[in-house]
Amino acid sequence: MNYSPVELLYVFFHHGGIKMPLGRLAVKDRQILFEYDPTFIDSELEISPFELPLKEGVQICTDRLFQGLFGVFNDSLPDGWGRLLLDRQVEKHGINRRQLTALDRLSYVGTSGMGALSYEPDLTNSSDIKKPIQLDAIAEEARIVLEGTNDEVFEELLALGGSSGGARPKIVAQVNRNRTELLYGQDVLKEGYEHWLIKFPASADEKDIGTIEYAYSLMAKQAGVEMPSTHLFTTQAGNAYFGVKRFDREGIKRIHMHTLCGLLHADHQNPALDYQDILRATHKLTRDFQELLKAFRLACFNVFAHNQDDHSKNFSFIFDHKNEWKLSPAYDLTYSFSSFNEHSTTIMGEGKAPNAKHLHALAKSVGIKEATAVAIISEVKTATNNWRAHASEAGVSVKSTKMVDENIVD
């Protein structure tokens, strides 16, 4: 296959069920240029108010964190699992993955990305075929891809979820409301179905990682953390896969989402933020103190539940149909270690062993009253101290239950 880089890309914004021209991305002199469509400027919709102001003329991102892309567009790109699938697919067709530009990759996202942005030309091979999904078969295909032993399953897995973020294998699916049937396809939603995301184990994961994450979702809900609907999808073979309802879809409508990473241009691969930064950004963006309290509650949960994978891509905001920014429901909450056994995001400068003392200092630094902080910390600790009950309800193994229990922060 001859490689020809994409040099001009049209961006669209889906808002309230309407597809709106957002602007154009282009490459010139090894720089990526962006210009808003005049009609979108008239809409007064701010899709990325910190780094990409709504104004006339060409804008250029001056940092190289996202290959010259503004963060809001980088949010559309898959990383980890999705990037692996795309790289292997293009190399299977004779294209060196290193040749792909950021605009090339966005064109492969096309209409299939998370959130409310889409890109044309669209180079995806999307299909509206509504056939049932066999979870155990997908899990086996994901294992084969991770091991690099077969070149025949990339296209199917890419179509099923290659534009979703994160390191673990996952698919997007349509799920009926009683959660007994799963179908391919995300472009045209079948009546009575909802958009979900379902995860599979990575090679380094515990075998019961799905049940662990499901137990964490139960624990988070008890802690008062806002969560999407979650479910443990089990198969006749006895395997269990964690699923979560997508909050970037509302029926057939797409919802704009923006990660903290993209909003602040904060490197998610290296520790770059403190929870103080997250809470202040939340308040500045949403202008709602209740949203700041939601972010503080999530900080408490990540500390007490030993979720060290709290990097900037694991916090997001949604822009609803009322044109208001809100902290998104929480996601990717599970037992985890990060590099050097420290939190990816520090808590008042502490990453190794944060505790209630650091959380109280965090609350004070952003204007949360002591009584409010005490109440939130108490509610979260009650939930995390109840880990064994949540693990039992989810069906977590004895070994994993003990492993997590030994690391829950008192």
Backbone torsions as a table, in degrees:
resi	resn	phi	psi	omega
1	MET	NA	129.8	177.1
2	ASN	-76.2	136.1	-179.3
3	TYR	-95.3	128.2	175.7
4	SER	-133.2	111.4	-174.5
5	PRO	-66.1	147.3	175.0
6	VAL	-75.3	126.4	-178.0
7	GLU	-110.9	-14.7	178.7
8	LEU	-142.2	127.8	-175.3
9	LEU	-132.5	129.2	177.8
10	TYR	-94.1	132.5	-177.7
11	VAL	-109.9	137.4	179.5
12	PHE	-124.8	149.5	-179.4
13	PHE	-118.5	124.4	-179.1
14	HIS	-100.0	115.3	-172.5
15	HIS	-140.6	121.0	-179.1
16	GLY	62.7	29.2	-179.8
17	GLY	83.5	5.3	-178.8
18	ILE	-112.7	134.2	176.7
19	LYS	-91.6	117.0	-175.0
20	MET	-115.8	136.4	172.2
21	PRO	-63.4	123.8	-179.8
22	LEU	-94.7	-45.6	-178.3
23	GLY	167.7	-163.3	-176.8
24	ARG	-131.3	140.9	171.0
25	LEU	-110.0	137.6	179.9
26	ALA	-145.0	160.2	177.5
27	VAL	-113.4	130.1	176.5
28	LYS	-150.0	129.1	179.3
29	ASP	52.2	42.9	176.3
30	ARG	63.8	20.3	174.0
31	GLN	-119.1	149.5	175.8
32	ILE	-97.0	125.3	-179.3
33	LEU	-106.8	145.3	173.6
34	PHE	-133.7	140.9	176.2
35	GLU	-140.0	128.1	176.9
36	TYR	-67.1	145.6	170.2
37	ASP	-69.7	136.5	-178.5
38	PRO	-55.8	-36.5	-179.2
39	THR	-67.9	-29.2	179.0
40	PHE	-74.8	-34.6	175.7
41	ILE	-59.5	-39.1	178.9
42	ASP	-64.4	-24.3	-178.8
43	SER	-71.7	-21.7	-179.4
44	GLU	62.1	26.8	177.6
45	LEU	-92.0	118.8	-180.0
46	GLU	-94.1	105.4	-176.8
47	ILE	-87.9	-16.9	179.5
48	SER	-156.7	75.2	-166.4
49	PRO	-67.2	-21.2	-176.7
50	PHE	-83.1	-39.7	-171.6
51	GLU	-113.7	-19.3	-176.7
52	LEU	-132.2	76.8	-176.6
53	PRO	-62.5	151.6	-179.3
54	LEU	-82.0	99.9	-177.5
55	LYS	-155.7	164.2	179.0
56	GLU	-74.5	158.9	173.5
57	GLY	93.6	169.0	-179.0
58	VAL	-77.0	136.3	176.7
59	GLN	-120.5	140.6	-179.2
60	ILE	-125.3	131.3	176.4
61	CYS	-76.9	122.9	-173.5
62	THR	-83.9	-17.5	176.6
63	ASP	-96.0	164.4	-176.7
64	ARG	-111.1	18.6	-176.8
65	LEU	-58.8	-38.6	-177.3
66	PHE	-116.3	41.8	-179.9
67	GLN	58.8	29.0	179.6
68	GLY	91.5	-2.6	176.1
69	LEU	-81.4	149.7	165.7
70	PHE	-71.5	151.3	-173.3
71	GLY	-58.6	-33.7	-177.6
72	VAL	-64.8	-30.8	176.9
73	PHE	-82.0	-35.9	176.0
74	ASN	-60.8	-30.4	177.0
75	ASP	-59.0	-25.2	180.0
76	SER	-76.2	-20.2	-174.4
77	LEU	-80.7	137.9	173.9
78	PRO	-72.1	151.7	171.7
79	ASP	-130.1	175.7	178.0
80	GLY	56.5	-114.5	-175.9
81	TRP	-59.1	-50.4	-176.7
82	GLY	-64.4	-37.6	178.7
83	ARG	-67.7	-38.5	177.5
84	LEU	-59.5	-45.4	-179.2
85	LEU	-63.1	-44.9	-178.7
86	LEU	-65.8	-42.9	179.3
87	ASP	-58.8	-43.7	-178.6
88	ARG	-70.6	-34.1	179.7
89	GLN	-65.4	-46.8	-177.1
90	VAL	-69.2	-34.1	178.6
91	GLU	-70.0	-30.2	174.7
92	LYS	-62.1	-29.4	179.8
93	HIS	-98.8	18.8	171.4
94	GLY	85.6	15.1	179.0
95	ILE	-107.5	129.4	177.0
96	ASN	-72.0	126.1	-177.9
97	ARG	-56.9	-28.5	-178.5
98	ARG	-71.9	-14.7	176.9
99	GLN	-77.4	-22.5	-173.9
100	LEU	-66.8	128.4	174.9
101	THR	-91.0	171.9	177.1
102	ALA	-61.1	-37.1	179.1
103	LEU	-69.2	-36.3	174.5
104	ASP	-57.2	-48.6	-176.6
105	ARG	-64.5	-38.2	177.2
106	LEU	-65.5	-33.5	178.3
107	SER	-68.7	-29.1	174.9
108	TYR	-76.0	-21.5	171.9
109	VAL	-72.6	-46.4	177.0
110	GLY	55.0	-119.3	-179.8
111	THR	-97.4	2.3	-169.9
112	SER	-97.0	4.1	-175.6
113	GLY	-75.1	165.9	172.7
114	MET	-71.6	156.7	177.9
115	GLY	80.2	-156.1	-168.2
116	ALA	-113.5	8.7	179.4
117	LEU	-99.0	143.8	172.3
118	SER	-136.6	163.1	-169.8
119	TYR	-135.4	141.9	176.3
120	GLU	-135.0	136.3	7.9
121	PRO	-67.7	145.4	-179.2
122	ASP	-101.5	113.2	-177.8
123	LEU	-98.7	11.5	177.9
124	THR	-74.2	157.9	174.6
125	ASN	-109.1	60.0	-176.0
126	SER	-71.8	152.4	-179.0
127	SER	-136.8	141.9	178.4
128	ASP	-98.0	14.0	178.0
129	ILE	-66.3	125.3	-177.6
130	LYS	-102.4	78.2	177.8
131	LYS	-109.0	153.4	-177.5
132	PRO	-63.6	150.8	178.1
133	ILE	-101.2	131.2	175.4
134	GLN	-101.0	106.0	-171.3
135	LEU	-63.6	-42.0	-179.2
136	ASP	-64.0	-35.9	178.5
137	ALA	-67.1	-40.4	177.8
138	ILE	-65.4	-41.3	178.7
139	ALA	-60.2	-40.3	179.2
140	GLU	-67.8	-40.4	177.4
141	GLU	-63.2	-39.7	178.4
142	ALA	-63.3	-39.8	178.0
143	ARG	-62.0	-42.5	-179.8
144	ILE	-62.8	-42.5	178.9
145	VAL	-62.7	-44.6	-179.2
146	LEU	-62.5	-33.2	179.0
147	GLU	-82.8	-14.2	177.6
148	GLY	69.9	31.8	-174.2
149	THR	-103.3	1.2	-176.3
150	ASN	-152.3	138.1	-178.3
151	ASP	-105.4	14.3	-170.5
152	GLU	-106.2	-2.5	-172.8
153	VAL	-114.8	3.8	-174.6
154	PHE	-63.8	-45.9	-173.3
155	GLU	-60.6	-43.2	-179.1
156	GLU	-64.3	-46.1	-178.5
157	LEU	-67.4	-36.0	178.2
158	LEU	-64.3	-43.3	178.8
159	ALA	-65.5	-29.8	-177.6
160	LEU	-81.7	-14.2	-179.6
161	GLY	172.4	24.1	-175.3
162	GLY	-68.6	-14.9	-178.9
163	SER	-96.1	2.4	176.4
164	SER	-84.2	153.6	-175.5
165	GLY	-88.9	-179.7	176.1
166	GLY	94.1	162.5	-174.3
167	ALA	-86.4	-30.1	-175.7
168	ARG	-77.3	144.4	175.1
169	PRO	-57.7	142.0	-178.6
170	LYS	-158.9	161.1	175.3
171	ILE	-133.2	157.4	167.7
172	VAL	-103.0	143.5	-174.4
173	ALA	-149.1	159.7	169.8
174	GLN	-96.1	128.9	-175.8
175	VAL	-124.4	133.4	178.8
176	ASN	-72.6	165.3	-168.1
177	ARG	-69.5	-23.4	173.9
178	ASN	-93.7	6.5	169.9
179	ARG	62.0	38.4	178.3
180	THR	-109.7	-13.8	-178.2
181	GLU	-131.4	136.8	179.4
182	LEU	-125.7	132.7	-177.4
183	LEU	-125.1	151.8	170.3
184	TYR	-66.4	163.1	167.9
185	GLY	96.1	129.8	176.0
186	GLN	-124.3	-4.1	-177.0
187	ASP	-75.9	-46.2	-179.2
188	VAL	-119.2	114.5	-175.1
189	LEU	-82.8	126.1	177.9
190	LYS	-72.1	142.8	-178.9
191	GLU	-59.6	134.3	-179.9
192	GLY	86.8	5.2	-178.6
193	TYR	-117.7	161.6	179.0
194	GLU	-130.9	159.7	178.3
195	HIS	-84.7	125.1	178.9
196	TRP	-128.4	164.9	173.3
197	LEU	-125.6	131.4	-176.1
198	ILE	-124.9	133.0	-174.0
199	LYS	-104.9	155.0	178.0
200	PHE	-129.8	156.6	-177.3
201	PRO	-66.4	142.0	167.6
202	ALA	-87.5	168.9	-173.0
203	SER	-62.3	-30.1	-177.2
204	ALA	-92.8	-0.4	-175.9
205	ASP	-77.4	156.1	167.5
206	GLU	-62.7	148.8	-177.8
207	LYS	-61.5	-29.9	-179.3
208	ASP	-102.9	34.1	-179.3
209	ILE	-59.0	-33.2	179.7
210	GLY	-64.3	-44.6	179.7
211	THR	-70.3	-33.5	176.7
212	ILE	-62.3	-47.0	-178.9
213	GLU	-66.4	-35.1	176.7
214	TYR	-64.9	-43.2	176.8
215	ALA	-60.4	-38.2	177.4
216	TYR	-64.3	-37.3	178.7
217	SER	-65.3	-37.4	175.9
218	LEU	-65.0	-42.5	-179.8
219	MET	-65.0	-41.5	179.2
220	ALA	-64.2	-40.1	179.0
221	LYS	-63.9	-41.2	176.2
222	GLN	-63.1	-32.7	-179.7
223	ALA	-75.2	-5.3	-179.7
224	GLY	86.8	8.5	177.0
225	VAL	-75.1	132.2	178.4
226	GLU	-69.6	121.6	-177.4
227	MET	-127.6	150.3	168.6
228	PRO	-70.7	172.7	172.0
229	SER	-64.6	138.4	178.2
230	THR	-127.5	159.1	-179.3
231	HIS	-156.8	149.1	175.1
232	LEU	-103.9	109.4	-178.5
233	PHE	-86.3	116.7	-178.5
234	THR	-107.7	153.2	-178.1
235	THR	-118.1	167.6	179.6
236	GLN	-62.3	-24.4	178.9
237	ALA	-79.0	-3.7	178.2
238	GLY	90.8	7.1	178.6
239	ASN	-86.6	154.2	-177.2
240	ALA	-132.2	134.7	-177.2
241	TYR	-128.1	134.2	-178.0
242	PHE	-79.2	133.5	177.7
243	GLY	-128.4	149.4	179.7
244	VAL	-140.2	136.1	178.0
245	LYS	-70.0	134.0	-176.7
246	ARG	-72.6	129.3	178.0
247	PHE	-91.4	-2.3	175.4
248	ASP	-93.5	9.8	174.9
249	ARG	-133.1	138.1	176.1
250	GLU	-131.2	89.7	-169.9
251	GLY	65.5	-124.3	179.3
252	ILE	-89.8	-2.9	-178.0
253	LYS	-89.0	144.4	176.7
254	ARG	-96.7	142.6	-179.1
255	ILE	-114.0	131.0	178.7
256	HIS	-70.9	129.0	175.3
257	MET	-128.7	149.3	-175.9
258	HIS	-140.6	119.9	179.2
259	THR	-72.5	157.1	174.4
260	LEU	-61.1	-36.4	176.7
261	CYS	-55.6	-49.8	-179.0
262	GLY	-73.3	-34.3	-178.5
263	LEU	-65.4	-44.0	-175.9
264	LEU	-100.6	-3.5	-171.0
265	HIS	54.2	54.3	-178.8
266	ALA	-108.1	122.7	-177.3
267	ASP	-61.9	119.1	-178.4
268	HIS	-85.4	-11.9	-177.6
269	GLN	-87.0	-13.3	178.3
270	ASN	-133.5	142.7	178.4
271	PRO	-55.3	121.4	-175.2
272	ALA	-135.6	-12.2	-172.2
273	LEU	-130.4	159.4	168.6
274	ASP	-114.7	156.2	178.5
275	TYR	-60.3	-24.0	174.4
276	GLN	-59.8	-40.7	176.6
277	ASP	-63.8	-41.0	-178.2
278	ILE	-65.1	-45.8	-178.5
279	LEU	-66.2	-40.0	179.5
280	ARG	-68.3	-39.7	177.2
281	ALA	-64.5	-39.0	178.3
282	THR	-60.4	-46.7	-179.3
283	HIS	-66.7	-40.9	-179.5
284	LYS	-64.9	-40.5	-177.2
285	LEU	-75.0	-47.1	-173.4
286	THR	-87.0	-23.4	-176.1
287	ARG	55.4	35.8	-176.0
288	ASP	-138.4	115.4	-177.2
289	PHE	-65.2	-27.6	178.1
290	GLN	-65.3	-33.0	177.1
291	GLU	-69.7	-37.2	174.8
292	LEU	-61.1	-41.3	178.0
293	LEU	-63.7	-36.1	176.0
294	LYS	-62.4	-41.5	179.3
295	ALA	-66.7	-37.2	178.2
296	PHE	-65.7	-41.1	178.4
297	ARG	-61.8	-39.8	178.1
298	LEU	-65.7	-38.9	176.0
299	ALA	-59.8	-43.7	179.1
300	CYS	-61.2	-43.3	-179.1
301	PHE	-63.0	-46.6	-178.9
302	ASN	-61.2	-34.9	178.3
303	VAL	-69.3	-54.7	-173.8
304	PHE	-71.4	-29.9	-177.2
305	ALA	-90.4	2.3	178.5
306	HIS	59.2	49.7	172.1
307	ASN	-101.7	94.0	-177.8
308	GLN	-86.1	-5.8	180.0
309	ASP	-85.2	48.8	-174.1
310	ASP	-102.1	52.4	179.3
311	HIS	-81.7	175.6	-169.6
312	SER	-68.2	-17.6	176.3
313	LYS	-82.9	-9.6	179.9
314	ASN	-96.7	17.8	169.9
315	PHE	-130.4	132.6	-179.0
316	SER	-140.0	165.2	176.6
317	PHE	-126.7	149.3	176.4
318	ILE	-117.6	146.1	178.6
319	PHE	-110.3	105.7	-169.8
320	ASP	-83.5	-178.2	-176.2
321	HIS	-75.8	-4.7	172.2
322	LYS	-93.2	6.5	-179.1
323	ASN	63.4	37.7	178.5
324	GLU	-120.4	139.7	177.0
325	TRP	-86.4	136.2	176.1
326	LYS	-136.3	151.5	169.8
327	LEU	-64.5	133.4	-178.0
328	SER	-70.8	161.4	168.2
329	PRO	-55.6	151.4	-177.1
330	ALA	-71.7	152.9	179.3
331	TYR	-151.4	166.4	-178.9
332	ASP	53.9	41.9	175.9
333	LEU	-94.9	112.0	177.5
334	THR	-162.1	167.9	178.0
335	TYR	-65.6	127.4	-176.2
336	SER	-158.2	150.5	170.0
337	PHE	-110.9	147.3	173.5
338	SER	-118.4	-171.6	-178.2
339	SER	-56.4	133.8	177.7
340	PHE	61.7	18.1	179.3
341	ASN	55.1	47.0	176.4
342	GLU	-131.6	154.7	175.2
343	HIS	-63.9	141.2	176.8
344	SER	-65.6	-32.2	175.4
345	THR	-112.8	125.3	-177.9
346	THR	-76.4	160.7	177.1
347	ILE	-117.2	102.4	-174.0
348	MET	52.0	44.1	176.7
349	GLY	86.3	-6.6	-177.5
350	GLU	-101.9	123.5	178.4
351	GLY	-115.4	-25.6	-173.1
352	LYS	-76.9	-50.3	-174.5
353	ALA	-142.6	61.9	179.2
354	PRO	-68.0	151.5	179.5
355	ASN	-147.3	-167.4	-176.6
356	ALA	-59.7	-33.1	179.5
357	LYS	-59.3	-44.2	179.9
358	HIS	-68.9	-34.8	179.0
359	LEU	-68.1	-38.8	176.0
360	HIS	-63.3	-41.1	177.5
361	ALA	-64.6	-38.7	177.6
362	LEU	-62.1	-46.4	-179.9
363	ALA	-59.2	-45.8	-179.0
364	LYS	-62.4	-37.2	-175.6
365	SER	-67.6	-21.9	-178.3
366	VAL	-113.1	13.0	172.8
367	GLY	85.2	18.9	175.8
368	ILE	-83.3	129.3	-179.2
369	LYS	-63.0	147.5	-176.9
370	GLU	-58.3	-43.1	-178.6
371	ALA	-62.6	-37.6	178.6
372	THR	-67.8	-43.4	179.0
373	ALA	-62.4	-44.0	179.7
374	VAL	-59.2	-43.1	-178.6
375	ALA	-65.0	-44.8	-178.9
376	ILE	-65.5	-45.7	-180.0
377	ILE	-60.2	-41.8	179.5
378	SER	-63.5	-43.7	-179.6
379	GLU	-63.7	-41.7	-179.1
380	VAL	-68.5	-43.5	-180.0
381	LYS	-63.1	-37.5	177.0
382	THR	-58.1	-42.5	-179.4
383	ALA	-68.6	-46.1	-177.4
384	THR	-70.5	-31.0	175.4
385	ASN	-69.7	-12.4	178.0
386	ASN	-96.6	20.6	-176.2
387	TRP	-52.5	-45.5	-174.6
388	ARG	-61.6	-34.9	177.8
389	ALA	-68.1	-42.0	178.3
390	HIS	-66.2	-40.5	178.9
391	ALA	-62.6	-40.8	179.1
392	SER	-64.5	-43.5	179.8
393	GLU	-62.0	-37.9	-177.4
394	ALA	-80.7	-21.2	-177.7
395	GLY	90.6	27.7	178.0
396	VAL	-68.0	142.9	-178.7
397	SER	-63.5	158.1	178.2
398	VAL	-59.4	-42.9	-179.2
399	LYS	-60.4	-48.0	-177.6
400	SER	-70.9	-36.5	177.1
401	THR	-58.1	-45.8	179.5
402	LYS	-66.0	-42.7	-179.2
403	MET	-57.6	-47.2	179.8
404	VAL	-68.1	-44.1	-177.2
405	ASP	-56.9	-37.4	-178.7
406	GLU	-70.8	-14.3	-177.3
407	ASN	-115.0	-1.0	173.4
408	ILE	-62.2	132.2	-176.2
409	VAL	-81.2	128.7	179.0
410	ASP	-76.0	NA	NA
